[in-house]
Amino acid sequence: MGKYASWNELERNVPLSYREGATPEAFRSGMQGIAPAGMSVKEGRVSAYGRGVDGKAEVMVERYRRAMFE
């Protein structure tokens, strides 16, 4: 997480950054960067990642709040 001036700023900006950065394409690109020579990422893994992060931006912020402040 980046540095934010206030909780309101974090709560407002993190979900946007998460939605933009946590995409199946970003997952594929990152995994392809560490894949052994001649191998590629399984498409099933890419689509599972997409399903796993869809709609989780607000959940991530809520869990961070609970973990750090309650």
N, C-alpha and C positions, 0 to 999 in steps of 0.2 A: 504494500500500500504506500502511496505517496504521502507527502506531508500536507496536512490541511490545517487551516487556521482555526477551525471550529468543528464541532460535531455536525452542525447543520451543513457545512460545506462538504464534509466527508459523506454524509447521508445523501446529499444531492448528486455528488460527482462520481462516487464509486460505482453505483449501478450503471451509469452511462458508460464508464470505462470498461466495466465487466462485460456489458452487452457487446461493445465494439471489439474487445480483445478475445473473449472466450467464444470463438466461432469454430465450427468444424474445419474450415480452411486453415485457421491458425494452428489447430491441433495437427492437421495433416502436414503442414509445413514444418512445424517443430519436430514431429516424429520422423519425417523424412530426412531431416538434418542429422539425426543420430542413427539412422538405419544402417545396418551392415551393407557393404558394397553389393549391388545387384538385387537388393530386396526393397520392397515397397510396403507401405502401411496398408493393412487390410481395411477395405471400405466399411466392413461391419463395425470395426473399432471406431472409425471416423463418425459414422452415423450414431453409434451408441454414445459417443462423447457429446454430439449435438443434442441428443435427447436428454442427456444427463445435466446439461447446463442451461437448457431452455427454461426461462422463468425463475432462475435461481439468484438473480442479482440482488433483489431485496432480501431474500433469505440469508444471503451471505452477510449483508450489513447487520441484520438482526442478530445473527449468531455471533458476529464479532462484538457487538454491543454487550450481549449476555456474557460472553467469555471474558471480556476485559473490564466491565463496569458493574456487574451485579453480584 
